[in-house]
Structure formats: C-alpha cells, structure tokens
Amino acid sequence: MSDFSISDKAQAVLSVSPQTWVTEGDPVTLICEVYSSSTGWTFSWFTETVSSDYRYRYELLSDSSRGAGGNYTVSSAALKHTGVYVCRAGRGKPVYNTTISNSQLIWVTGVSPPVSLIVSPSRTQHFTSVSFSLSCEDQSNSNGWTVRRYTDIWGLEDCSSLSGSQTGSTCTIRSTTPYDTGVYWCQSESGEKHHPVNITVHFGVILESPVHPVTEGETLTLCCLHQNTTSLNLRADFYKDGSLIQSQTTEMIISTVSKSHEGFYSCKHPDGGESPKSWISVTVSHSGYLISVLHTLSSVLAVSPYLLVTVVLIFKCCRMRGKYLSDLLHYIYYIQLNTKLVIMRKPPC
C-alpha cells in the first residue's frame, strides 16, 4: 500500500533539451522526471493526438525502449518527429503508474519542405483584435491539408476549433487574442506534418520579422510596429539575445546574413513598450557551398599538371645513373623556372 500511495501522488514532468524547435537533422532529447522519488522508475513515451470530436488520445511510441533512464533521444530529427509528446513513469509489481506528464511540443523545420505555410500578413508577431490567415500550399496539390496548432492554453487542436474558421487549406483567425499564441503547422489527412511556424499575438509593440528561415547571404530587414500609431517614422531600439545592437532607428537592416546572426530578436519603443522575442533562423546556402567546392577543385586541377610532371621526373631521376643525373636535374630546374614565369605572368582574378 505504501508504494501505491507514493506512486498515486507522483507526477511525471516532461522537458526538452536543448530546445523545442529544431532543424531537420539536429538531435533532440525528451527528459522525463519524477520529482517525488527518483529511483526505481521505468518510463513510457507517447504522442498526443486529438480526434474529430476533440478527445485526446495517447499512442505509445514503437521505439519507446530508447527512453530508458528517463531520456528519449532522437539523434537526427526528421519532419515526422513534429508533434506533441507526453511521458509516464511506473514501478513495482504490480506496476503503479504516475499520472500522464505535461505535454511538450517538438517542431522540426525542414531544409526543403514540400509544403509551405503561408501567413498573411507575413510576419510571426501579430497585434490583438485583428485577423490573419494561414494557408498550406503544396507544389503539386493543395487539397487534403489542414492547419493544426498547439497553444499553452488549449493544447493540441484544429486551427478552426475556437477563434478560427477553416476553408479548404486556409485557416482564418477572425479576432486575435493572446490565447492564439502558439505553433501552427500543415497536416495532411495521413498525419504528415510540415512547416511549423511560431506565432505570437501581443498588444502594443511587435517586431516585424520573416516567417521562414533566412538563407545565408540574403538581406534581413526588421521593423518595429506600434498598435496605436500609423507613423512610418517610428524610432525604436533593436535587441539580439537581450543585448542592444541598434538604437533609435526606424528599421534594422542586415545586408548579408550569416549563421552568426541567428538568435532571438526584439525591439523596444520609448513610449509604447517592448515587443516579444522572435527566433530568427539562418540556413546555409547550398549554392554558395557548391561554388566554394568548385573553386577549390579548379585550383587543384590547375596546379596538378605541374605536380604530375615533377613527380614523374623525380621517379625517373631515381632510376637514372651517372651522367644522366646531372642533365635531368638541370631539366627539372628549367621546367620549374618556366612554370614560375607562366604563373607570374597570369593576370589576377
């Protein structure tokens, strides 16, 4: 009976490391803990789904054994790992289980997702008491996709369940409230999930920033907007990861974005307050990487004929004897001298 009373009161608590949003291919770990007692527990891991009649269901993960010791690790996140997770702990014979833990959403951003979530107006932060829409666009077929969301208040639900309305693959939020803050994504009838976007609804000041990740080399423009003014000359301070990076300007422009610019951005108006923070993700430009590889390869190919001639001559040198050695060394010197002259005459790039 003592085990039952302890287990009956025990609560499983779920957290995520390093963060709840990851890029495709990154590692992520779910951590399940029992605060009342930390020994003798085994853990089970579930995904949370909601049916058409808004009933929550929990599906045991097929590879739940990877969660031994309270940690469930995905070494390389894929788009299919986007979802809501819970855990439960149990111990004793017969087994007494804790209650289901709090839910945690993990969303995975694809490098080249087949479906795009289009937000209008195109920003991640929105004012209260306005409307915005979200549409799922597939290159081949726009039918069969719906917008789902996860909020701290309402949990997992269809976009249209409360303040929104769904028409085809487009969801419209009629009058926004802070309760609409959450993660939105496109989901197919078969359960595929693509292109999650973190939406924040806030009163006062918001930061206008891109909905989707920015590619290295592109231009990033951030603006600070105030709900109660239409002035285009709104001057504000801009912050990255909590540190001031630009003060009293109408907008902040980064002409050539690099991976180092990735982080949390916000803005602050002298009179109107401060915006929420938005995470700006920077993806690597594959075309730039390809150009670098081709440049290196071309440099190697340009030098290789001279290296090949030198190696062949040295090999022959080792096989020669006596009087031919001196002549061969002079010949090698002559080839190298002319090679240097050719390189010196070559015009700069």
PEWONOR-V661028 format. One record per pair of residues at least 12 apart in sequence whose C-alpha atoms are under 10 Angstrom apart, sorted by the first residue. I is the first residue (numbers start at 1). J is the second residue. Records with the same first field share a line. If there is no record, write none. Layout:
BEGIN
I = J + J
END
This chain:
BEGIN
3 = 91 + 92 + 93 + 95 + 96
4 = 91 + 92 + 94 + 95 + 96 + 97 + 98
5 = 96
6 = 36 + 37 + 96 + 98
7 = 34 + 36 + 37 + 41 + 89 + 90 + 91 + 92 + 95 + 96 + 97 + 98 + 99
8 = 96 + 97 + 98 + 99
9 = 36 + 97 + 98 + 99
10 = 34 + 35 + 36 + 37 + 89 + 90 + 97 + 98 + 99
11 = 33 + 34 + 35 + 36 + 37 + 88 + 89 + 97 + 98 + 99 + 100 + 101 + 102
12 = 31 + 32 + 33 + 34 + 35 + 36 + 43 + 86 + 87 + 88 + 89 + 90 + 97 + 98 + 99 + 100 + 101 + 102
13 = 31 + 32 + 33 + 34 + 35 + 86 + 87 + 88 + 89 + 99 + 100 + 101 + 102 + 103 + 104
14 = 30 + 31 + 32 + 33 + 34 + 70 + 71 + 85 + 86 + 87 + 88 + 100 + 101 + 102 + 103 + 104
15 = 29 + 30 + 31 + 32 + 33 + 71 + 85 + 86 + 87 + 101 + 102 + 103 + 104 + 105
16 = 28 + 29 + 30 + 31 + 32 + 71 + 72 + 73 + 104 + 105 + 106
17 = 29 + 30 + 31 + 71 + 73
18 = 30
19 = 106 + 107
20 = 82 + 104 + 105 + 106 + 107 + 108
21 = 82 + 105 + 106 + 107 + 108 + 109 + 183 + 196 + 197 + 198 + 279
22 = 76 + 77 + 78 + 79 + 82 + 106 + 107 + 108 + 109 + 110 + 281
23 = 76 + 77 + 78 + 79 + 107 + 108 + 109 + 110 + 111 + 281 + 283
24 = 76 + 77 + 78 + 79 + 80 + 81 + 107 + 108 + 109 + 110 + 111 + 112 + 113
25 = 74 + 75 + 76 + 77 + 78 + 79 + 108 + 109 + 110 + 111
26 = 74 + 75 + 76 + 77 + 78 + 108
27 = 73 + 74 + 75 + 76 + 77 + 78
28 = 72 + 73 + 74 + 75 + 76 + 77 + 81 + 106 + 108
29 = 67 + 71 + 72 + 73 + 74 + 75 + 77 + 106
30 = 45 + 67 + 70 + 71 + 72 + 73 + 74 + 85 + 86 + 87 + 104 + 106
31 = 67 + 69 + 70 + 71 + 72 + 73 + 87
32 = 44 + 45 + 67 + 69 + 70 + 71 + 72 + 86 + 87 + 88 + 89 + 101 + 102
33 = 69 + 70 + 71 + 87 + 88 + 89 + 101
34 = 70 + 88 + 89 + 90 + 98 + 101
38 = 70
39 = 69 + 91
40 = 69 + 89 + 90 + 91 + 92
41 = 68 + 69 + 70 + 88 + 89 + 90 + 91 + 92 + 95 + 96 + 97 + 98
42 = 65 + 67 + 68 + 69 + 70 + 88 + 89 + 90 + 91 + 92 + 95 + 97
43 = 64 + 65 + 66 + 67 + 68 + 69 + 70 + 71 + 72 + 87 + 88 + 89 + 90 + 91 + 97 + 98
44 = 60 + 61 + 63 + 64 + 65 + 66 + 67 + 68 + 70 + 72 + 86 + 87 + 88 + 89 + 90 + 97 + 100
45 = 58 + 59 + 60 + 61 + 62 + 63 + 64 + 65 + 66 + 67 + 70 + 71 + 72 + 85 + 86 + 87 + 88 + 89 + 100 + 101
46 = 58 + 59 + 60 + 61 + 62 + 64 + 84 + 85 + 86 + 87 + 88 + 100 + 103
47 = 59 + 60 + 61 + 81 + 82 + 83 + 84 + 85 + 86 + 87 + 103 + 104 + 105
48 = 60 + 83 + 84 + 85 + 86 + 87 + 103 + 104 + 105 + 155 + 156
49 = 83 + 84 + 85 + 156 + 157 + 191
50 = 155 + 156 + 157 + 158
51 = 157 + 158
52 = 157 + 158
54 = 156 + 157 + 158 + 161
55 = 157
56 = 155 + 156 + 157
58 = 84 + 85 + 86 + 87 + 100
59 = 85 + 86
60 = 85 + 86 + 87
61 = 85
64 = 87
67 = 87
70 = 87 + 88 + 89
72 = 87
77 = 106 + 107 + 108 + 109 + 110
78 = 107 + 108 + 109 + 110
79 = 107 + 108 + 109 + 110 + 111 + 113 + 192 + 193 + 194 + 195 + 196
80 = 107 + 108 + 191 + 192 + 193 + 194
81 = 105 + 106 + 107 + 108 + 192 + 193
82 = 105 + 106 + 107 + 108 + 109 + 185 + 192 + 193 + 194 + 195 + 196
83 = 104 + 105 + 106 + 107 + 108 + 149 + 150 + 156 + 185 + 193
84 = 103 + 104 + 105 + 106 + 107 + 150 + 155 + 156
85 = 101 + 102 + 103 + 104 + 105 + 106
86 = 100 + 101 + 102 + 103 + 104 + 105
87 = 99 + 100 + 101 + 102 + 103 + 104
88 = 100 + 101 + 102
89 = 101
103 = 152 + 155 + 156
104 = 150 + 152 + 155
105 = 150 + 151 + 152 + 155 + 156 + 183
106 = 183 + 196
107 = 183 + 184 + 185 + 193 + 194 + 195 + 196 + 197 + 198
108 = 193 + 194 + 195 + 196 + 197
109 = 194 + 195 + 196 + 197 + 212 + 213 + 281
110 = 194 + 195 + 196 + 213
111 = 195 + 213 + 283 + 284
112 = 195
113 = 138 + 193 + 194 + 195
114 = 137 + 138 + 139 + 140 + 194 + 195
115 = 135 + 136 + 137 + 138 + 139 + 140 + 141 + 142 + 145 + 185 + 186 + 187 + 193 + 194 + 195
116 = 134 + 135 + 136 + 137 + 138 + 139 + 185 + 186 + 194 + 195 + 196 + 212
117 = 134 + 135 + 136 + 137 + 138 + 147 + 169 + 170 + 184 + 185 + 186 + 194 + 195 + 196 + 197 + 211 + 212
118 = 133 + 134 + 135 + 136 + 137 + 170 + 185 + 186 + 195 + 197 + 211 + 212
119 = 132 + 133 + 134 + 135 + 136 + 170 + 171 + 172 + 197 + 199 + 211 + 212
120 = 132 + 133 + 134 + 135 + 172 + 211
121 = 133 + 134 + 208 + 211
122 = 134 + 208 + 209 + 210 + 211 + 212
123 = 197 + 198 + 199 + 200 + 206 + 207 + 208 + 209 + 210 + 211 + 212
124 = 181 + 197 + 198 + 199 + 200 + 201 + 206 + 207 + 208 + 209 + 210 + 211 + 212 + 278 + 279
125 = 181 + 198 + 199 + 200 + 201 + 202 + 205 + 206 + 207 + 208 + 209 + 210 + 211 + 225 + 275 + 276 + 277 + 278
126 = 176 + 177 + 178 + 180 + 181 + 199 + 200 + 201 + 202 + 203 + 204 + 205 + 206 + 207 + 208 + 225 + 227
127 = 175 + 176 + 177 + 178 + 200 + 201 + 202 + 203 + 204 + 205 + 206 + 225 + 226 + 227
128 = 175 + 176 + 177 + 178 + 179 + 180 + 200 + 201 + 202 + 203 + 204 + 227
129 = 173 + 174 + 175 + 176 + 177 + 178 + 201 + 202 + 203
130 = 173 + 174 + 175 + 176 + 177 + 201
131 = 163 + 164 + 172 + 173 + 174 + 175 + 176 + 177
132 = 164 + 171 + 172 + 173 + 174 + 175 + 176
133 = 164 + 165 + 166 + 170 + 171 + 172 + 173 + 174
134 = 146 + 147 + 159 + 166 + 169 + 170 + 171 + 172 + 173 + 184 + 185 + 186
135 = 147 + 166 + 167 + 168 + 169 + 170 + 171 + 172 + 185 + 186
136 = 168 + 169 + 170 + 171 + 185 + 186 + 187 + 188 + 194 + 195
137 = 169 + 170 + 186
138 = 169 + 186
142 = 168 + 169 + 170
143 = 168 + 169 + 188 + 189
144 = 168 + 169 + 186 + 187 + 188 + 189 + 190
145 = 168 + 169 + 170 + 185 + 186 + 187 + 188 + 189 + 190 + 191 + 192 + 193 + 194
146 = 158 + 159 + 160 + 166 + 167 + 168 + 169 + 170 + 171 + 185 + 186 + 187 + 188 + 189 + 193
147 = 159 + 160 + 166 + 168 + 169 + 170 + 171 + 172 + 184 + 185 + 186 + 187 + 188 + 193 + 194 + 196
148 = 160 + 161 + 171 + 183 + 184 + 185 + 186 + 187 + 188 + 193 + 196
149 = 161 + 180 + 181 + 182 + 183 + 184 + 185 + 186 + 187 + 196 + 197 + 198 + 199
150 = 180 + 181 + 182 + 183 + 184 + 185 + 198
151 = 179 + 180 + 181 + 182 + 183 + 184 + 199
152 = 179 + 180 + 181 + 182 + 183
153 = 178 + 179 + 180 + 181 + 182
154 = 179 + 180 + 182
155 = 182
156 = 182 + 183 + 184
157 = 184
158 = 171 + 184 + 187
159 = 171 + 172 + 173 + 180 + 184 + 185
160 = 172 + 173
162 = 180
163 = 175 + 176 + 177 + 179 + 180
164 = 176 + 180
169 = 186 + 187 + 188
170 = 186
176 = 201 + 202
177 = 200 + 201 + 202 + 203
178 = 200 + 201 + 202 + 203
179 = 200 + 201 + 202
180 = 199 + 200 + 201 + 202
181 = 198 + 199 + 200 + 201 + 202
182 = 197 + 198 + 199 + 200 + 201
183 = 196 + 197 + 198 + 199 + 200
184 = 196 + 197 + 198 + 199
185 = 197 + 198
195 = 212
196 = 211 + 212
197 = 211 + 212
198 = 211 + 212 + 278 + 279
199 = 211 + 278
200 = 276 + 277 + 278
201 = 276
202 = 227 + 275 + 276
203 = 226 + 227 + 228 + 272 + 273 + 274 + 275 + 276
204 = 225 + 226 + 227 + 228 + 229 + 269 + 272 + 273 + 274 + 275
205 = 224 + 225 + 226 + 227 + 228 + 266 + 267 + 268 + 269 + 271 + 272 + 273 + 274 + 275 + 276
206 = 223 + 224 + 225 + 226 + 227 + 266 + 267 + 268 + 269 + 273 + 274 + 275 + 276 + 277 + 278
207 = 222 + 223 + 224 + 225 + 226 + 238 + 265 + 266 + 267 + 268 + 274 + 275 + 276 + 277 + 278
208 = 221 + 222 + 223 + 224 + 225 + 251 + 266 + 267 + 275 + 278
209 = 221 + 222 + 223 + 224 + 265 + 266 + 278 + 279 + 280
210 = 222 + 278 + 279 + 280 + 281
211 = 278 + 279 + 280 + 281
212 = 280 + 281 + 282
213 = 262 + 279 + 280 + 281 + 282 + 283
214 = 257 + 258 + 259 + 261 + 262 + 280 + 281 + 282 + 283 + 284 + 285
215 = 256 + 257 + 258 + 259 + 281 + 282 + 283 + 284 + 285 + 286
216 = 256 + 257 + 258 + 259 + 260 + 261 + 281 + 282 + 283 + 284 + 285 + 286 + 288
217 = 254 + 255 + 256 + 257 + 258 + 259 + 282 + 283 + 284 + 285 + 288
218 = 254 + 255 + 256 + 257 + 258 + 282 + 285
219 = 253 + 254 + 255 + 256 + 257 + 258
220 = 252 + 253 + 254 + 255 + 256 + 257 + 261 + 280
221 = 251 + 252 + 253 + 254 + 255
222 = 238 + 250 + 251 + 252 + 253 + 254 + 265 + 266 + 267
223 = 235 + 236 + 238 + 249 + 250 + 251 + 252 + 253 + 266 + 267
224 = 236 + 237 + 238 + 249 + 250 + 251 + 252 + 266 + 267 + 268 + 269 + 274 + 275
225 = 250 + 251 + 267 + 268 + 269 + 272 + 275
226 = 268 + 269 + 271 + 272 + 273 + 274 + 275
227 = 272
228 = 272
229 = 272
232 = 250 + 251
233 = 249 + 250 + 251
234 = 248 + 249 + 250 + 251 + 269 + 270
235 = 247 + 248 + 249 + 250 + 251 + 267 + 268 + 269 + 270
236 = 248 + 249 + 250 + 251 + 252 + 267 + 268 + 269 + 270 + 271 + 272 + 273 + 274
237 = 249 + 250 + 251 + 252 + 266 + 267 + 268 + 269 + 270 + 274
238 = 250 + 251 + 252 + 265 + 266 + 267 + 268 + 269 + 274 + 275
239 = 264 + 265 + 266 + 267 + 268 + 277
240 = 261 + 262 + 263 + 264 + 265 + 266 + 267 + 277 + 278 + 279 + 280
241 = 262 + 263 + 264 + 265 + 266 + 277 + 278 + 279
242 = 263 + 264 + 265 + 266 + 267 + 277
243 = 264 + 265 + 266
244 = 265 + 266 + 267 + 268
245 = 265
246 = 267
247 = 267 + 268 + 269
248 = 268 + 269 + 270
251 = 267
252 = 267
257 = 282 + 283
258 = 282 + 283 + 284 + 285
259 = 281 + 282 + 283 + 284
260 = 282
261 = 280 + 281 + 282
262 = 279 + 280 + 281 + 282 + 283
263 = 277 + 278 + 279 + 280 + 281 + 282
264 = 276 + 277 + 278 + 279 + 280 + 281
265 = 277 + 278 + 279 + 280
266 = 278 + 279
306 = 335 + 336 + 339
309 = 332 + 335 + 336
310 = 332 + 333 + 335 + 336
313 = 328 + 329 + 331 + 332
314 = 328 + 329 + 332
316 = 328
317 = 329 + 332
END
